[in-house]
Amino acid sequence: MGCTFDALKTYLTQMVEIFVDCVRNPVFFDREVNETLSKMDSEIANESKDLPNLLLEAIHSTGYSGALANPLLPTEPTVDRLNASLLEEFVAEHYTAPRIALAAYGAEHEELLSVMEPLLSDLPKVSRPAEP
């Protein structure tokens, strides 16, 4: 997942604090998750009728194997399994030190480090996942 944040350089400290807080402490309300999932159901129904997307999906699943062959488009059974607690588990499992990179342009590197290190130093230091 990639996230971006635009702000003036003078607001680097506040920007990094807000950004890290959003990434590390997301709140998934059941009502909001359910609303989003219901919208996705109608989008999935539309996508399943789009022949170019179906062709691309078939080519993708044929051309790759293993983790790289995961579907490009979500399926209804996959979306139906999602809920707030599953999203919280995903964040806890995958938002770890080896999987997070923070980059900035237009900011001094040392200043960025001084702001982000205290905010990210307590991330779980798990071993790097195996490459697919």
N, CA, C and O atoms as CSV, one atom per row, in Angstrom:
chain,resi,resn,atom,element,x,y,z
A,1,MET,N,N,0.857,-1.158,0.000
A,1,MET,CA,C,0.000,0.000,0.000
A,1,MET,C,C,0.901,1.218,0.000
A,1,MET,O,O,1.918,1.246,0.694
A,2,GLY,N,N,0.545,2.184,-0.748
A,2,GLY,CA,C,1.271,3.442,-0.762
A,2,GLY,C,C,0.361,4.587,-0.348
A,2,GLY,O,O,-0.801,4.644,-0.751
A,3,CYS,N,N,0.887,5.484,0.447
A,3,CYS,CA,C,0.131,6.647,0.890
A,3,CYS,C,C,0.960,7.885,0.609
A,3,CYS,O,O,2.190,7.842,0.654
A,4,THR,N,N,0.295,8.974,0.323
A,4,THR,CA,C,1.004,10.231,0.106
A,4,THR,C,C,0.377,11.317,0.962
A,4,THR,O,O,-0.778,11.228,1.378
A,5,PHE,N,N,1.169,12.332,1.208
A,5,PHE,CA,C,0.728,13.439,2.030
A,5,PHE,C,C,1.454,14.663,1.506
A,5,PHE,O,O,2.680,14.641,1.397
A,6,ASP,N,N,0.751,15.710,1.183
A,6,ASP,CA,C,1.359,16.946,0.699
A,6,ASP,C,C,1.196,18.036,1.753
A,6,ASP,O,O,0.115,18.236,2.306
A,7,ALA,N,N,2.291,18.730,2.013
A,7,ALA,CA,C,2.244,19.843,2.960
A,7,ALA,C,C,3.447,20.730,2.714
A,7,ALA,O,O,4.410,20.320,2.068
A,8,LEU,N,N,3.390,21.927,3.223
A,8,LEU,CA,C,4.536,22.816,3.147
A,8,LEU,C,C,5.653,22.281,4.040
A,8,LEU,O,O,5.393,21.661,5.071
A,9,LYS,N,N,6.890,22.525,3.634
A,9,LYS,CA,C,8.047,22.028,4.372
A,9,LYS,C,C,8.051,22.509,5.822
A,9,LYS,O,O,8.545,21.809,6.706
A,10,THR,N,N,7.517,23.673,6.064
A,10,THR,CA,C,7.511,24.219,7.431
A,10,THR,C,C,6.619,23.407,8.372
A,10,THR,O,O,6.715,23.545,9.592
A,11,TYR,N,N,5.753,22.564,7.809
A,11,TYR,CA,C,4.860,21.738,8.614
A,11,TYR,C,C,5.302,20.279,8.665
A,11,TYR,O,O,4.483,19.392,8.906
A,12,LEU,N,N,6.575,20.026,8.443
A,12,LEU,CA,C,7.082,18.654,8.401
A,12,LEU,C,C,6.749,17.883,9.680
A,12,LEU,O,O,6.260,16.755,9.611
A,13,THR,N,N,7.005,18.465,10.817
A,13,THR,CA,C,6.760,17.775,12.087
A,13,THR,C,C,5.298,17.382,12.223
A,13,THR,O,O,4.993,16.227,12.519
A,14,GLN,N,N,4.402,18.316,12.011
A,14,GLN,CA,C,2.976,18.017,12.143
A,14,GLN,C,C,2.529,16.999,11.093
A,14,GLN,O,O,1.732,16.107,11.382
A,15,MET,N,N,3.047,17.141,9.881
A,15,MET,CA,C,2.664,16.238,8.805
A,15,MET,C,C,3.065,14.806,9.146
A,15,MET,O,O,2.258,13.887,9.005
A,16,VAL,N,N,4.294,14.611,9.590
A,16,VAL,CA,C,4.758,13.269,9.907
A,16,VAL,C,C,3.980,12.704,11.094
A,16,VAL,O,O,3.615,11.528,11.082
A,17,GLU,N,N,3.723,13.508,12.103
A,17,GLU,CA,C,2.960,13.031,13.259
A,17,GLU,C,C,1.561,12.575,12.854
A,17,GLU,O,O,1.109,11.512,13.281
A,18,ILE,N,N,0.882,13.358,12.047
A,18,ILE,CA,C,-0.467,12.994,11.596
A,18,ILE,C,C,-0.416,11.756,10.713
A,18,ILE,O,O,-1.226,10.840,10.860
A,19,PHE,N,N,0.535,11.739,9.803
A,19,PHE,CA,C,0.665,10.620,8.860
A,19,PHE,C,C,0.938,9.316,9.605
A,19,PHE,O,O,0.277,8.307,9.356
A,20,VAL,N,N,1.898,9.332,10.506
A,20,VAL,CA,C,2.235,8.127,11.264
A,20,VAL,C,C,1.050,7.691,12.122
A,20,VAL,O,O,0.776,6.497,12.234
A,21,ASP,N,N,0.352,8.639,12.723
A,21,ASP,CA,C,-0.816,8.297,13.526
A,21,ASP,C,C,-1.893,7.618,12.681
A,21,ASP,O,O,-2.509,6.647,13.121
A,22,CYS,N,N,-2.117,8.121,11.485
A,22,CYS,CA,C,-3.126,7.524,10.594
A,22,CYS,C,C,-2.746,6.107,10.188
A,22,CYS,O,O,-3.602,5.226,10.111
A,23,VAL,N,N,-1.466,5.893,9.930
A,23,VAL,CA,C,-1.013,4.573,9.496
A,23,VAL,C,C,-0.967,3.589,10.662
A,23,VAL,O,O,-1.347,2.428,10.509
A,24,ARG,N,N,-0.511,4.039,11.809
A,24,ARG,CA,C,-0.328,3.135,12.946
A,24,ARG,C,C,-1.583,2.922,13.769
A,24,ARG,O,O,-1.714,1.886,14.421
A,25,ASN,N,N,-2.497,3.854,13.761
A,25,ASN,CA,C,-3.671,3.772,14.636
A,25,ASN,C,C,-4.985,3.937,13.880
A,25,ASN,O,O,-5.825,4.746,14.276
A,26,PRO,N,N,-5.173,3.193,12.811
A,26,PRO,CA,C,-6.439,3.363,12.105
A,26,PRO,C,C,-7.592,2.823,12.947
A,26,PRO,O,O,-7.431,1.888,13.731
A,27,VAL,N,N,-8.738,3.427,12.765
A,27,VAL,CA,C,-9.943,2.970,13.465
A,27,VAL,C,C,-10.923,2.507,12.389
A,27,VAL,O,O,-11.261,3.251,11.469
A,28,PHE,N,N,-11.363,1.281,12.526
A,28,PHE,CA,C,-12.306,0.716,11.565
A,28,PHE,C,C,-13.654,0.545,12.260
A,28,PHE,O,O,-13.852,-0.390,13.035
A,29,PHE,N,N,-14.563,1.449,11.976
A,29,PHE,CA,C,-15.902,1.359,12.539
A,29,PHE,C,C,-16.727,0.395,11.693
A,29,PHE,O,O,-16.702,0.464,10.464
A,30,ASP,N,N,-17.459,-0.505,12.351
A,30,ASP,CA,C,-18.249,-1.500,11.631
A,30,ASP,C,C,-19.186,-0.856,10.619
A,30,ASP,O,O,-19.308,-1.336,9.492
A,31,ARG,N,N,-19.848,0.226,11.011
A,31,ARG,CA,C,-20.795,0.895,10.120
A,31,ARG,C,C,-20.089,1.379,8.846
A,31,ARG,O,O,-20.599,1.182,7.743
A,32,GLU,N,N,-18.920,2.009,8.998
A,32,GLU,CA,C,-18.193,2.531,7.843
A,32,GLU,C,C,-17.662,1.404,6.959
A,32,GLU,O,O,-17.698,1.500,5.733
A,33,VAL,N,N,-17.170,0.340,7.588
A,33,VAL,CA,C,-16.684,-0.807,6.816
A,33,VAL,C,C,-17.830,-1.418,6.033
A,33,VAL,O,O,-17.677,-1.725,4.850
A,34,ASN,N,N,-18.976,-1.597,6.675
A,34,ASN,CA,C,-20.132,-2.186,5.993
A,34,ASN,C,C,-20.626,-1.310,4.848
A,34,ASN,O,O,-21.006,-1.827,3.797
A,35,GLU,N,N,-20.627,0.009,5.033
A,35,GLU,CA,C,-21.027,0.918,3.945
A,35,GLU,C,C,-20.087,0.778,2.755
A,35,GLU,O,O,-20.530,0.707,1.609
A,36,THR,N,N,-18.801,0.738,3.032
A,36,THR,CA,C,-17.812,0.610,1.955
A,36,THR,C,C,-17.962,-0.727,1.249
A,36,THR,O,O,-17.889,-0.795,0.022
A,37,LEU,N,N,-18.172,-1.788,2.012
A,37,LEU,CA,C,-18.329,-3.108,1.408
A,37,LEU,C,C,-19.583,-3.194,0.546
A,37,LEU,O,O,-19.578,-3.853,-0.493
A,38,SER,N,N,-20.652,-2.535,0.971
A,38,SER,CA,C,-21.871,-2.560,0.148
A,38,SER,C,C,-21.653,-1.817,-1.164
A,38,SER,O,O,-22.184,-2.217,-2.200
A,39,LYS,N,N,-20.879,-0.743,-1.126
A,39,LYS,CA,C,-20.543,-0.043,-2.370
A,39,LYS,C,C,-19.669,-0.921,-3.259
A,39,LYS,O,O,-19.809,-0.911,-4.482
A,40,MET,N,N,-18.766,-1.679,-2.638
A,40,MET,CA,C,-17.886,-2.556,-3.407
A,40,MET,C,C,-18.671,-3.666,-4.092
A,40,MET,O,O,-18.327,-4.076,-5.201
A,41,ASP,N,N,-19.720,-4.155,-3.443
A,41,ASP,CA,C,-20.531,-5.216,-4.046
A,41,ASP,C,C,-21.080,-4.782,-5.401
A,41,ASP,O,O,-21.049,-5.555,-6.358
A,42,SER,N,N,-21.585,-3.547,-5.489
A,42,SER,CA,C,-22.126,-3.077,-6.768
A,42,SER,C,C,-21.004,-2.857,-7.784
A,42,SER,O,O,-21.193,-3.092,-8.977
A,43,GLU,N,N,-19.836,-2.405,-7.313
A,43,GLU,CA,C,-18.707,-2.226,-8.230
A,43,GLU,C,C,-18.216,-3.569,-8.757
A,43,GLU,O,O,-17.860,-3.684,-9.930
A,44,ILE,N,N,-18.195,-4.582,-7.898
A,44,ILE,CA,C,-17.762,-5.921,-8.326
A,44,ILE,C,C,-18.731,-6.458,-9.369
A,44,ILE,O,O,-18.313,-7.074,-10.350
A,45,ALA,N,N,-20.021,-6.229,-9.162
A,45,ALA,CA,C,-21.015,-6.692,-10.133
A,45,ALA,C,C,-20.791,-6.025,-11.487
A,45,ALA,O,O,-20.908,-6.681,-12.522
A,46,ASN,N,N,-20.472,-4.737,-11.494
A,46,ASN,CA,C,-20.204,-4.037,-12.746
A,46,ASN,C,C,-18.913,-4.535,-13.393
A,46,ASN,O,O,-18.860,-4.726,-14.608
A,47,GLU,N,N,-17.883,-4.743,-12.592
A,47,GLU,CA,C,-16.598,-5.208,-13.118
A,47,GLU,C,C,-16.710,-6.603,-13.713
A,47,GLU,O,O,-16.036,-6.920,-14.694
A,48,SER,N,N,-17.560,-7.438,-13.122
A,48,SER,CA,C,-17.685,-8.807,-13.609
A,48,SER,C,C,-18.355,-8.873,-14.977
A,48,SER,O,O,-18.333,-9.920,-15.625
A,49,LYS,N,N,-18.949,-7.773,-15.420
A,49,LYS,CA,C,-19.573,-7.718,-16.738
A,49,LYS,C,C,-18.674,-7.050,-17.767
A,49,LYS,O,O,-19.001,-7.019,-18.954
A,50,ASP,N,N,-17.546,-6.516,-17.321
A,50,ASP,CA,C,-16.634,-5.785,-18.197
A,50,ASP,C,C,-15.650,-6.760,-18.833
A,50,ASP,O,O,-14.720,-7.224,-18.174
A,51,LEU,N,N,-15.849,-7.070,-20.101
A,51,LEU,CA,C,-15.044,-8.092,-20.772
A,51,LEU,C,C,-13.534,-7.788,-20.776
A,51,LEU,O,O,-12.747,-8.706,-20.546
A,52,PRO,N,N,-13.098,-6.552,-21.025
A,52,PRO,CA,C,-11.648,-6.305,-20.971
A,52,PRO,C,C,-11.042,-6.620,-19.601
A,52,PRO,O,O,-9.933,-7.148,-19.521
A,53,ASN,N,N,-11.760,-6.301,-18.534
A,53,ASN,CA,C,-11.257,-6.627,-17.194
A,53,ASN,C,C,-11.209,-8.134,-16.969
A,53,ASN,O,O,-10.262,-8.647,-16.374
A,54,LEU,N,N,-12.219,-8.834,-17.440
A,54,LEU,CA,C,-12.232,-10.288,-17.297
A,54,LEU,C,C,-11.091,-10.918,-18.076
A,54,LEU,O,O,-10.459,-11.862,-17.602
A,55,LEU,N,N,-10.826,-10.405,-19.263
A,55,LEU,CA,C,-9.724,-10.917,-20.070
A,55,LEU,C,C,-8.389,-10.662,-19.371
A,55,LEU,O,O,-7.545,-11.555,-19.301
A,56,LEU,N,N,-8.197,-9.458,-18.858
A,56,LEU,CA,C,-6.967,-9.132,-18.137
A,56,LEU,C,C,-6.802,-10.032,-16.913
A,56,LEU,O,O,-5.694,-10.485,-16.624
A,57,GLU,N,N,-7.871,-10.289,-16.209
A,57,GLU,CA,C,-7.824,-11.169,-15.036
A,57,GLU,C,C,-7.422,-12.586,-15.448
A,57,GLU,O,O,-6.604,-13.217,-14.778
A,58,ALA,N,N,-7.985,-13.084,-16.535
A,58,ALA,CA,C,-7.660,-14.432,-17.001
A,58,ALA,C,C,-6.199,-14.525,-17.436
A,58,ALA,O,O,-5.519,-15.505,-17.131
A,59,ILE,N,N,-5.723,-13.519,-18.141
A,59,ILE,CA,C,-4.323,-13.505,-18.574
A,59,ILE,C,C,-3.403,-13.440,-17.360
A,59,ILE,O,O,-2.393,-14.141,-17.306
A,60,HIS,N,N,-3.742,-12.618,-16.408
A,60,HIS,CA,C,-2.929,-12.461,-15.203
A,60,HIS,C,C,-2.832,-13.777,-14.429
A,60,HIS,O,O,-1.736,-14.194,-14.055
A,61,SER,N,N,-3.955,-14.424,-14.190
A,61,SER,CA,C,-3.938,-15.664,-13.411
A,61,SER,C,C,-3.250,-16.792,-14.163
A,61,SER,O,O,-2.716,-17.709,-13.539
A,62,THR,N,N,-3.249,-16.744,-15.495
A,62,THR,CA,C,-2.571,-17.754,-16.284
A,62,THR,C,C,-1.063,-17.494,-16.334
A,62,THR,O,O,-0.267,-18.433,-16.316
A,63,GLY,N,N,-0.683,-16.244,-16.395
A,63,GLY,CA,C,0.719,-15.880,-16.579
A,63,GLY,C,C,1.561,-15.936,-15.323
A,63,GLY,O,O,2.787,-15.997,-15.411
A,64,TYR,N,N,0.943,-15.918,-14.162
A,64,TYR,CA,C,1.698,-15.905,-12.910
A,64,TYR,C,C,1.291,-17.085,-12.043
A,64,TYR,O,O,0.239,-17.694,-12.237
A,65,SER,N,N,2.154,-17.392,-11.081
A,65,SER,CA,C,1.829,-18.440,-10.113
A,65,SER,C,C,2.202,-17.940,-8.721
A,65,SER,O,O,2.919,-16.950,-8.576
A,66,GLY,N,N,1.715,-18.626,-7.718
A,66,GLY,CA,C,2.017,-18.245,-6.343
A,66,GLY,C,C,1.343,-16.934,-5.964
A,66,GLY,O,O,0.244,-16.625,-6.426
A,67,ALA,N,N,2.028,-16.164,-5.107
A,67,ALA,CA,C,1.455,-14.913,-4.599
A,67,ALA,C,C,1.213,-13.899,-5.712
A,67,ALA,O,O,0.300,-13.078,-5.619
A,68,LEU,N,N,2.025,-13.952,-6.762
A,68,LEU,CA,C,1.863,-12.992,-7.860
A,68,LEU,C,C,0.590,-13.257,-8.668
A,68,LEU,O,O,0.140,-12.387,-9.413
A,69,ALA,N,N,0.014,-14.438,-8.528
A,69,ALA,CA,C,-1.195,-14.778,-9.277
A,69,ALA,C,C,-2.474,-14.410,-8.530
A,69,ALA,O,O,-3.570,-14.725,-8.992
A,70,ASN,N,N,-2.345,-13.749,-7.387
A,70,ASN,CA,C,-3.553,-13.324,-6.674
A,70,ASN,C,C,-4.418,-12.483,-7.598
A,70,ASN,O,O,-3.892,-11.749,-8.435
A,71,PRO,N,N,-5.732,-12.578,-7.460
A,71,PRO,CA,C,-6.621,-11.845,-8.361
A,71,PRO,C,C,-6.391,-10.333,-8.306
A,71,PRO,O,O,-6.083,-9.770,-7.255
A,72,LEU,N,N,-6.549,-9.701,-9.454
A,72,LEU,CA,C,-6.467,-8.245,-9.527
A,72,LEU,C,C,-7.760,-7.615,-9.034
A,72,LEU,O,O,-7.749,-6.534,-8.445
A,73,LEU,N,N,-8.861,-8.290,-9.275
A,73,LEU,CA,C,-10.178,-7.805,-8.888
A,73,LEU,C,C,-10.681,-8.615,-7.704
A,73,LEU,O,O,-10.512,-9.834,-7.678
A,74,PRO,N,N,-11.294,-7.967,-6.728
A,74,PRO,CA,C,-11.819,-8.730,-5.593
A,74,PRO,C,C,-13.034,-9.546,-6.011
A,74,PRO,O,O,-13.796,-9.149,-6.893
A,75,THR,N,N,-13.195,-10.676,-5.371
A,75,THR,CA,C,-14.365,-11.508,-5.632
A,75,THR,C,C,-15.383,-11.271,-4.526
A,75,THR,O,O,-15.027,-10.822,-3.436
A,76,GLU,N,N,-16.629,-11.567,-4.797
A,76,GLU,CA,C,-17.673,-11.356,-3.785
A,76,GLU,C,C,-17.420,-12.155,-2.506
A,76,GLU,O,O,-17.597,-11.616,-1.413
A,77,PRO,N,N,-17.008,-13.430,-2.608
A,77,PRO,CA,C,-16.731,-14.162,-1.356
A,77,PRO,C,C,-15.611,-13.520,-0.533
A,77,PRO,O,O,-15.665,-13.524,0.697
A,78,THR,N,N,-14.616,-12.978,-1.193
A,78,THR,CA,C,-13.517,-12.321,-0.481
A,78,THR,C,C,-14.013,-11.076,0.226
A,78,THR,O,O,-13.687,-10.850,1.391
A,79,VAL,N,N,-14.786,-10.276,-0.458
A,79,VAL,CA,C,-15.308,-9.041,0.129
A,79,VAL,C,C,-16.282,-9.358,1.253
A,79,VAL,O,O,-16.309,-8.650,2.259
A,80,ASP,N,N,-17.072,-10.395,1.104
A,80,ASP,CA,C,-18.048,-10.755,2.130
A,80,ASP,C,C,-17.390,-11.184,3.442
A,80,ASP,O,O,-18.002,-11.082,4.505
A,81,ARG,N,N,-16.148,-11.661,3.370
A,81,ARG,CA,C,-15.422,-12.068,4.581
A,81,ARG,C,C,-14.869,-10.886,5.374
A,81,ARG,O,O,-14.583,-11.016,6.565
A,82,LEU,N,N,-14.719,-9.742,4.723
A,82,LEU,CA,C,-14.094,-8.598,5.381
A,82,LEU,C,C,-14.974,-8.012,6.471
A,82,LEU,O,O,-16.199,-7.967,6.353
A,83,ASN,N,N,-14.321,-7.566,7.535
A,83,ASN,CA,C,-15.002,-6.844,8.609
A,83,ASN,C,C,-13.959,-6.015,9.344
A,83,ASN,O,O,-12.770,-6.099,9.037
A,84,ALA,N,N,-14.386,-5.228,10.296
A,84,ALA,CA,C,-13.482,-4.316,10.997
A,84,ALA,C,C,-12.380,-5.066,11.730
A,84,ALA,O,O,-11.223,-4.646,11.693
A,85,SER,N,N,-12.712,-6.164,12.392
A,85,SER,CA,C,-11.682,-6.883,13.157
A,85,SER,C,C,-10.646,-7.525,12.234
A,85,SER,O,O,-9.468,-7.591,12.585
A,86,LEU,N,N,-11.064,-7.993,11.072
A,86,LEU,CA,C,-10.113,-8.568,10.108
A,86,LEU,C,C,-9.169,-7.490,9.581
A,86,LEU,O,O,-7.981,-7.750,9.390
A,87,LEU,N,N,-9.682,-6.289,9.345
A,87,LEU,CA,C,-8.831,-5.184,8.903
A,87,LEU,C,C,-7.835,-4.788,9.994
A,87,LEU,O,O,-6.678,-4.490,9.700
A,88,GLU,N,N,-8.278,-4.785,11.242
A,88,GLU,CA,C,-7.372,-4.486,12.358
A,88,GLU,C,C,-6.271,-5.531,12.466
A,88,GLU,O,O,-5.114,-5.189,12.713
A,89,GLU,N,N,-6.620,-6.809,12.283
A,89,GLU,CA,C,-5.619,-7.885,12.307
A,89,GLU,C,C,-4.606,-7.710,11.174
A,89,GLU,O,O,-3.408,-7.922,11.364
A,90,PHE,N,N,-5.096,-7.321,9.994
A,90,PHE,CA,C,-4.210,-7.117,8.851
A,90,PHE,C,C,-3.189,-6.024,9.151
A,90,PHE,O,O,-2.001,-6.193,8.876
A,91,VAL,N,N,-3.641,-4.914,9.708
A,91,VAL,CA,C,-2.742,-3.810,10.039
A,91,VAL,C,C,-1.713,-4.258,11.066
A,91,VAL,O,O,-0.527,-3.964,10.919
A,92,ALA,N,N,-2.149,-4.962,12.100
A,92,ALA,CA,C,-1.226,-5.414,13.144
A,92,ALA,C,C,-0.176,-6.369,12.589
A,92,ALA,O,O,0.981,-6.331,13.006
A,93,GLU,N,N,-0.573,-7.217,11.659
A,93,GLU,CA,C,0.352,-8.211,11.101
A,93,GLU,C,C,1.301,-7.624,10.064
A,93,GLU,O,O,2.465,-8.018,9.993
A,94,HIS,N,N,0.815,-6.691,9.264
A,94,HIS,CA,C,1.599,-6.245,8.119
A,94,HIS,C,C,2.269,-4.883,8.281
A,94,HIS,O,O,3.215,-4.581,7.553
A,95,TYR,N,N,1.821,-4.081,9.184
A,95,TYR,CA,C,2.441,-2.764,9.376
A,95,TYR,C,C,3.533,-2.893,10.424
A,95,TYR,O,O,3.385,-2.437,11.558
A,96,THR,N,N,4.628,-3.520,10.028
A,96,THR,CA,C,5.762,-3.769,10.907
A,96,THR,C,C,6.986,-3.047,10.356
A,96,THR,O,O,6.980,-2.568,9.223
A,97,ALA,N,N,8.021,-2.976,11.160
A,97,ALA,CA,C,9.224,-2.223,10.779
A,97,ALA,C,C,9.790,-2.603,9.410
A,97,ALA,O,O,10.071,-1.703,8.618
A,98,PRO,N,N,9.972,-3.886,9.092
A,98,PRO,CA,C,10.570,-4.201,7.784
A,98,PRO,C,C,9.675,-3.865,6.584
A,98,PRO,O,O,10.139,-3.869,5.444
A,99,ARG,N,N,8.415,-3.579,6.836
A,99,ARG,CA,C,7.481,-3.350,5.732
A,99,ARG,C,C,7.084,-1.895,5.559
A,99,ARG,O,O,6.261,-1.583,4.698
A,100,ILE,N,N,7.640,-1.013,6.342
A,100,ILE,CA,C,7.265,0.395,6.245
A,100,ILE,C,C,8.473,1.212,5.816
A,100,ILE,O,O,9.565,1.074,6.366
A,101,ALA,N,N,8.260,2.050,4.839
A,101,ALA,CA,C,9.286,3.004,4.404
A,101,ALA,C,C,8.634,4.383,4.368
A,101,ALA,O,O,7.509,4.537,3.892
A,102,LEU,N,N,9.340,5.364,4.867
A,102,LEU,CA,C,8.854,6.740,4.858
A,102,LEU,C,C,9.854,7.560,4.071
A,102,LEU,O,O,11.042,7.575,4.390
A,103,ALA,N,N,9.384,8.229,3.062
A,103,ALA,CA,C,10.258,9.043,2.227
A,103,ALA,C,C,9.651,10.434,2.086
A,103,ALA,O,O,8.435,10.609,2.158
A,104,ALA,N,N,10.513,11.405,1.886
A,104,ALA,CA,C,10.051,12.786,1.709
A,104,ALA,C,C,10.960,13.480,0.721
A,104,ALA,O,O,12.157,13.198,0.661
A,105,TYR,N,N,10.403,14.374,-0.042
A,105,TYR,CA,C,11.242,15.204,-0.899
A,105,TYR,C,C,11.016,16.653,-0.499
A,105,TYR,O,O,9.927,17.046,-0.079
A,106,GLY,N,N,12.072,17.428,-0.641
A,106,GLY,CA,C,11.987,18.830,-0.249
A,106,GLY,C,C,12.224,19.031,1.237
A,106,GLY,O,O,12.101,20.149,1.737
A,107,ALA,N,N,12.563,17.963,1.952
A,107,ALA,CA,C,12.811,18.052,3.399
A,107,ALA,C,C,14.239,17.602,3.670
A,107,ALA,O,O,14.788,16.779,2.937
A,108,GLU,N,N,14.829,18.135,4.709
A,108,GLU,CA,C,16.165,17.715,5.109
A,108,GLU,C,C,16.085,16.319,5.725
A,108,GLU,O,O,15.228,16.047,6.565
A,109,HIS,N,N,16.976,15.454,5.303
A,109,HIS,CA,C,16.959,14.070,5.757
A,109,HIS,C,C,17.086,13.972,7.280
A,109,HIS,O,O,16.329,13.240,7.918
A,110,GLU,N,N,18.021,14.693,7.852
A,110,GLU,CA,C,18.230,14.629,9.307
A,110,GLU,C,C,17.002,15.126,10.068
A,110,GLU,O,O,16.660,14.586,11.121
A,111,GLU,N,N,16.349,16.140,9.542
A,111,GLU,CA,C,15.135,16.650,10.197
A,111,GLU,C,C,14.021,15.605,10.142
A,111,GLU,O,O,13.307,15.392,11.122
A,112,LEU,N,N,13.884,14.964,8.995
A,112,LEU,CA,C,12.873,13.904,8.855
A,112,LEU,C,C,13.156,12.774,9.843
A,112,LEU,O,O,12.243,12.296,10.516
A,113,LEU,N,N,14.414,12.348,9.932
A,113,LEU,CA,C,14.773,11.291,10.875
A,113,LEU,C,C,14.466,11.679,12.319
A,113,LEU,O,O,13.958,10.866,13.092
A,114,SER,N,N,14.775,12.917,12.676
A,114,SER,CA,C,14.547,13.344,14.063
A,114,SER,C,C,13.071,13.372,14.417
A,114,SER,O,O,12.710,13.218,15.584
A,115,VAL,N,N,12.218,13.566,13.428
A,115,VAL,CA,C,10.773,13.583,13.680
A,115,VAL,C,C,10.203,12.172,13.680
A,115,VAL,O,O,9.392,11.831,14.541
A,116,MET,N,N,10.624,11.346,12.719
A,116,MET,CA,C,9.974,10.048,12.564
A,116,MET,C,C,10.519,8.962,13.475
A,116,MET,O,O,9.762,8.077,13.874
A,117,GLU,N,N,11.791,8.990,13.819
A,117,GLU,CA,C,12.354,7.909,14.636
A,117,GLU,C,C,11.629,7.707,15.962
A,117,GLU,O,O,11.319,6.565,16.300
A,118,PRO,N,N,11.344,8.754,16.729
A,118,PRO,CA,C,10.606,8.513,17.983
A,118,PRO,C,C,9.199,7.957,17.755
A,118,PRO,O,O,8.662,7.251,18.609
A,119,LEU,N,N,8.610,8.272,16.615
A,119,LEU,CA,C,7.242,7.826,16.340
A,119,LEU,C,C,7.180,6.381,15.853
A,119,LEU,O,O,6.167,5.702,16.021
A,120,LEU,N,N,8.279,5.917,15.245
A,120,LEU,CA,C,8.274,4.577,14.653
A,120,LEU,C,C,9.216,3.602,15.345
A,120,LEU,O,O,9.259,2.430,14.970
A,121,SER,N,N,9.971,4.050,16.343
A,121,SER,CA,C,11.000,3.194,16.958
A,121,SER,C,C,10.416,1.989,17.686
A,121,SER,O,O,11.123,0.999,17.877
A,122,ASP,N,N,9.166,2.037,18.095
A,122,ASP,CA,C,8.581,0.917,18.831
A,122,ASP,C,C,7.799,-0.053,17.949
A,122,ASP,O,O,7.096,-0.923,18.462
A,123,LEU,N,N,7.916,0.089,16.623
A,123,LEU,CA,C,7.244,-0.860,15.736
A,123,LEU,C,C,7.792,-2.260,15.979
A,123,LEU,O,O,8.973,-2.410,16.291
A,124,PRO,N,N,6.961,-3.283,15.843
A,124,PRO,CA,C,7.463,-4.652,16.008
A,124,PRO,C,C,8.583,-4.933,15.010
A,124,PRO,O,O,8.458,-4.644,13.820
A,125,LYS,N,N,9.666,-5.495,15.506
A,125,LYS,CA,C,10.811,-5.824,14.648
A,125,LYS,C,C,10.764,-7.308,14.330
A,125,LYS,O,O,11.509,-8.106,14.899
A,126,VAL,N,N,9.892,-7.657,13.428
A,126,VAL,CA,C,9.751,-9.049,13.018
A,126,VAL,C,C,10.684,-9.322,11.854
A,126,VAL,O,O,11.176,-8.390,11.218
A,127,SER,N,N,10.932,-10.598,11.569
A,127,SER,CA,C,11.810,-10.914,10.447
A,127,SER,C,C,11.109,-10.543,9.145
A,127,SER,O,O,9.883,-10.569,9.038
A,128,ARG,N,N,11.931,-10.200,8.167
A,128,ARG,CA,C,11.404,-9.823,6.849
A,128,ARG,C,C,10.679,-11.001,6.245
A,128,ARG,O,O,11.179,-12.124,6.301
A,129,PRO,N,N,9.502,-10.773,5.664
A,129,PRO,CA,C,8.761,-11.884,5.052
A,129,PRO,C,C,9.497,-12.427,3.835
A,129,PRO,O,O,10.252,-11.709,3.180
A,130,ALA,N,N,9.269,-13.693,3.543
A,130,ALA,CA,C,9.887,-14.320,2.380
A,130,ALA,C,C,9.337,-13.672,1.103
A,130,ALA,O,O,8.159,-13.321,1.028
A,131,GLU,N,N,10.193,-13.525,0.124
A,131,GLU,CA,C,9.760,-12.981,-1.160
A,131,GLU,C,C,8.859,-13.991,-1.863
A,131,GLU,O,O,9.156,-15.186,-1.863
A,132,PRO,N,N,7.769,-13.530,-2.457
A,132,PRO,CA,C,6.876,-14.480,-3.159
A,132,PRO,C,C,7.540,-15.021,-4.413
A,132,PRO,O,O,6.944,-15.828,-5.128
